[in-house]
Structure formats: structure tokens, C-alpha cells
Amino acid sequence: MNQINLDKILKDANANLPFIAQQLFPGNKYPLASLKRVMRGDALLDSEQLANLALLLNRPIESLYADVWKAEAIRGDASYISFNRGAYKVTLNLNNLLAQVYHEKTLEQELVLSSASVTLKEFFATIDKIIKK
């Protein structure tokens, strides 16, 4: 059975734990205690709770199971696109292929992609190498 790392997901999202707990365990007398049991791995969320969690975090359900890059937004004239993964954010300028890598709102690195034919898979592989340094 695939399990999610709820503790990491909620920390990366900087989630309001009492609010999330109340939403996931509405009939529970101690919702925060229930949420913390799940975060420790002592209990599991059911499918309805997982769907609600995804809605609360504005993420697809499948992204809860994997540490994947998620497209966040296209800014302005659609020449920029942003991607998030955990505490990292990457902004890509589609006109000049300038990528800016942020960790918790701090600019870590800028790079210019060398080829207009780079695939998104290659792009994210490059970003993953930068993050692991």
C-alpha cells in the first residue's frame, strides 16, 4: 500500500495544522491529536480525507504520493511559468529560458538553458541536480 508522508507535506505547505485537523476530522473531539497520529505514522487517512487534504492544499491527489514538480502559475503575458516542489520554486522565463531556483523565497541560483529544444524532463533533471548540491 502506498503511503504519504503527511508530516513533510504539511511542513512544506506551511499548513495551519489546527485548521487542517478540523477539516479532516470534523466529528472528532480532538482533531489535532488525530492529525498528529497520522503525521507520526500511527494512523492512516481514508480516501475521503485524502481527497479533502488535496483540495485544502490545492494539489492533485496523486501529488500527495510523490515528490513531484507542480506547475503553479503563468504570470503576466504568459512568458513566465512557475513550478513548486516542497520548499523549492522555479520560475522559467519562456522567452529567454532563464530559470531562477528559489528555496523558501531565497534565490539560490539562476541558469540559462542552453537549448530551445530542452524537454521539461531534462529541465527538471537539471533543477534536481542543483537542489541536491
PLY file of the C-alpha trace (Angstrom):
ply
format ascii 1.0
element vertex 133
property float x
property float y
property float z
element edge 132
property int vertex1
property int vertex2
end_header
0.00 0.00 0.00
1.33 3.45 -0.93
1.53 5.86 1.96
2.00 9.58 2.02
4.47 11.48 4.18
1.87 13.75 5.75
4.35 15.39 8.10
6.56 16.50 5.19
3.60 17.53 3.02
2.14 19.76 5.73
5.51 21.29 6.67
6.35 22.03 3.02
2.93 23.64 2.57
3.36 25.64 5.78
-0.14 24.45 6.61
-2.23 25.64 9.54
-2.39 22.35 11.45
-5.42 23.12 13.66
-7.42 24.18 10.59
-6.35 21.12 8.55
-7.12 18.86 11.52
-10.62 20.32 11.91
-11.32 19.83 8.20
-10.04 16.24 8.09
-11.58 15.14 11.39
-14.74 17.29 11.73
-16.61 14.99 14.12
-13.61 14.19 16.28
-13.39 15.65 19.80
-9.59 16.09 19.45
-8.91 16.63 15.72
-5.34 17.92 16.20
-4.38 14.82 18.18
-5.83 12.66 15.39
-3.86 14.57 12.76
-0.65 14.21 14.76
-1.21 10.43 14.98
-1.36 10.32 11.18
1.71 12.57 10.90
3.66 10.17 13.16
2.57 7.20 11.06
0.43 5.64 13.79
-2.77 6.01 11.74
-3.81 6.49 8.11
-6.18 8.82 6.29
-9.08 7.31 4.37
-9.78 8.12 0.72
-12.26 10.90 1.56
-9.74 12.55 3.89
-7.03 12.31 1.23
-9.31 13.98 -1.31
-10.13 16.74 1.19
-6.45 17.22 2.00
-5.63 17.62 -1.68
-8.40 20.22 -2.01
-7.22 22.10 1.09
-3.64 22.20 -0.21
-4.72 22.94 -3.80
-2.82 19.92 -5.11
-3.79 16.93 -7.22
-4.31 13.80 -5.14
-1.50 11.95 -6.95
1.00 14.62 -5.92
0.46 13.61 -2.27
2.06 10.25 -3.05
5.12 11.53 -4.85
7.57 14.35 -4.53
6.81 15.84 -7.95
7.12 19.24 -9.60
3.79 21.01 -9.83
3.04 23.85 -12.24
1.86 26.76 -10.14
1.07 29.73 -12.33
1.66 31.55 -15.56
2.38 35.23 -14.92
1.60 38.31 -16.92
1.81 37.85 -20.65
2.29 34.08 -20.34
6.05 34.39 -20.78
6.75 33.03 -17.27
5.74 29.79 -15.62
6.41 28.71 -12.05
6.84 25.22 -10.63
6.82 24.11 -6.98
8.21 21.07 -5.24
8.30 21.14 -1.48
10.18 24.21 -0.28
11.56 24.86 -3.79
10.16 27.09 -6.50
11.46 27.51 -10.04
10.45 30.36 -12.31
11.12 29.86 -16.00
11.13 32.73 -18.48
9.83 31.15 -21.68
11.32 33.89 -23.90
14.98 33.63 -22.88
14.92 30.32 -20.95
16.24 31.93 -17.77
15.41 29.72 -14.80
15.53 31.02 -11.24
15.68 28.47 -8.42
14.33 29.58 -5.02
14.46 27.78 -1.71
11.96 29.19 0.79
11.79 32.53 -1.10
15.60 32.89 -1.26
17.11 32.95 -4.75
19.59 30.07 -4.81
20.67 30.06 -8.44
19.94 31.38 -11.91
20.71 29.46 -15.06
20.07 29.87 -18.74
19.03 26.73 -20.54
21.36 26.23 -23.46
18.93 24.85 -25.99
15.44 25.74 -27.12
14.82 22.03 -27.61
15.25 21.05 -23.96
12.39 18.92 -22.67
10.67 19.51 -19.36
12.05 16.17 -18.16
15.61 17.36 -18.92
14.83 20.73 -17.32
13.66 19.13 -14.07
16.63 16.73 -14.06
18.91 19.80 -14.19
16.98 21.50 -11.38
17.12 18.31 -9.26
20.92 18.26 -9.65
21.10 21.87 -8.44
18.91 21.13 -5.43
20.97 18.10 -4.38
24.23 20.11 -4.27
0 1
1 2
2 3
3 4
4 5
5 6
6 7
7 8
8 9
9 10
10 11
11 12
12 13
13 14
14 15
15 16
16 17
17 18
18 19
19 20
20 21
21 22
22 23
23 24
24 25
25 26
26 27
27 28
28 29
29 30
30 31
31 32
32 33
33 34
34 35
35 36
36 37
37 38
38 39
39 40
40 41
41 42
42 43
43 44
44 45
45 46
46 47
47 48
48 49
49 50
50 51
51 52
52 53
53 54
54 55
55 56
56 57
57 58
58 59
59 60
60 61
61 62
62 63
63 64
64 65
65 66
66 67
67 68
68 69
69 70
70 71
71 72
72 73
73 74
74 75
75 76
76 77
77 78
78 79
79 80
80 81
81 82
82 83
83 84
84 85
85 86
86 87
87 88
88 89
89 90
90 91
91 92
92 93
93 94
94 95
95 96
96 97
97 98
98 99
99 100
100 101
101 102
102 103
103 104
104 105
105 106
106 107
107 108
108 109
109 110
110 111
111 112
112 113
113 114
114 115
115 116
116 117
117 118
118 119
119 120
120 121
121 122
122 123
123 124
124 125
125 126
126 127
127 128
128 129
129 130
130 131
131 132
